Amino acid sequence: MTFLRNILNVSVFCFSYLLCLPVAQAGEVIHSYVDYQQGHYLLNLEMRIHAPVDNVYAVLLDFNALTELNDSIKVSQLLLKHKNEYTVLLESKGCIWFFCRRIKQVQVVTEMGNGYLHSITDPSQSDMASGKVLWHVRPDQQNTELTLITYSADFEPDFFIPPLIGPWLMKKRLLKEGRKTVNGIELKAQHAPR
C-alpha cells in the first residue's frame, strides 16, 4: 500500500509540476497569401514570433544552421561573406504525394539595414529560373519580447512539376512549409543566449 501511495504522490507531483511550466508559444502566422502567375509562385507571410527581435535576426543570419529551422532543409552552408553580403547554398527536399524533388539554390543575401534582408537566387547555380525574397524583421510595438516578420517571395522553378500536382497543391505545400519554418525560427530564437 505504501508503494502505491508513493507512486500516486510522485504522479501528482509530476502533473502539478508540468502545469506550472511555462507553455511554449507557437509562432503565429497573422496573414498568408500564396499565388501562382505565369510560372511564378508568389508567397507573402506576416508572422509573429515569441522571441526578441535580436535573437530572431541572429537566427536568420546563422546560415550554417538553417537546417535546424525546418526538416525539409537538408543543406545550409555559408559559402562567402563580404561586408553585409552573404552567398549561401541551400538544398531542400519536398514531397507532394508521390512526387519528391531535391532543390538546390545558391542565394546572395544582403543585409539592407532596419531589419531588412534581401535575397536573390543565382539561376546559373540553382534549380530555380529566378527567385527573390525580402524579409523584414522588427519588434512588435505592443510587446518588445515579440517580433514581427514579413516574408515576401517570388520564385520560378526551373524543373518540371507534373500537371496532376499543379499549382494548387504546390501553394498548399509552400504555406505548410512556411508555417513549419516560423515555428522553427521561434524555437531556436527562444533558446538563443541573450
Summary of the structure (lengths in Angstrom):
residues: 194
radius of gyration: 20.3
end to end distance: 48.9
largest distance: 73.4
contacts: 546
relative contact order: 0.21
helix: 32%
strand: 44%
